[in-house]
Amino acid sequence: MASRLRIRHETRVGYPSPASSSHNEARMTPLTLPTQTVLDSRVVVTPGAAMWTYWDYWGTQVTVFDLADPHTSLSLTATSLVETAPPTQLPTPPSRAEIAARSAESRLAEYLSATPRTTVSPDLAARAVAAADGLDAHQAAAALSELVGERLAYTPGTTGVQSGAQDAWDHRVGVCQDFAHLTAALLRAAGLPARYVSGYLHPSPDAQLDRPVAGESHAWVEYWAGEWVGHDPTNGTQPGESHVIVARGREYGDVPPHKGVYRGAQGELPQVRVEFTRLA
């Protein structure tokens, strides 16, 4: 049964003295895919600014705007209405040898390379290879996700956007971003192309209709098994009607919800608020 979700994502940044100008990119517009349909989506910025959009290399819709006049704060609000579908049946995976051959001659190779946030030690990479040995793609993904789940405790506030997979493994704590980075790193070490997914997860799928609930952005992974297959290592589940995909890339650095540069004194950390309303 499909679900219909309204998502409101607000980001506010304040500056101790006026920023003379700023350039900003927002990746907050969900994608229309076989598993989800975007019925409405808009981005509003205060102070007002002209906006334009483009599709980046990784297939994400990016909203761009410049503020040329001095401003003491920046408010960015993205609102979307999305219809989502339940999980689909897992495809029959090719052999691991077939996956390796296909990856060597296509863009899948980009999702096998380590990035700054998905680099792990040789010992940990070898452990991933051993854990996935003899398993098909789905079994290997499940085994590696279980390894991550057993190692990490979900602990908000212990890591930041610059944290990497090895940091999470060493300190045994993290948030969804760390679970996703570490799982992607282990999948790649085992020879399975993996990409980082940025989006949203409704925190209460049985929430009363038309009643807003507070939530957060979310991150999970997709691995290639003849086609891209999603897996949420933080929750140990296949993504379903409560998940909404906004962007995919190699790691967080490819898909930040908001990225900007400005001229002025160092500002405060962004204040972010995400609200979900289940409509059906």
ABEGO torsion letter per residue (X at the ends): XBBBBBBBBBBBBBBABBBABBBBBBBABBBBBAABBBABBBBBBOBBBBBBBBBBAAGBBBBBBBBABBBABBBBBBBBBBBBBBBBBBBBBBBAAAAAAAAAABAAAAAABBBAAABBBAAAAAAAAAAABGBBAAAAAAAAAAAAAAABBBBBGABBAABBAAAAAAAGBEBAAAAAAAAAAAAAAAGBBBBBBBBBBBABAABBBGBBBBBBBBBBBBBBBGBBBBBBAAAGBBBBAABBBABBBABAAAABABBBBBBEBBBBBBBBBBBBBBAX
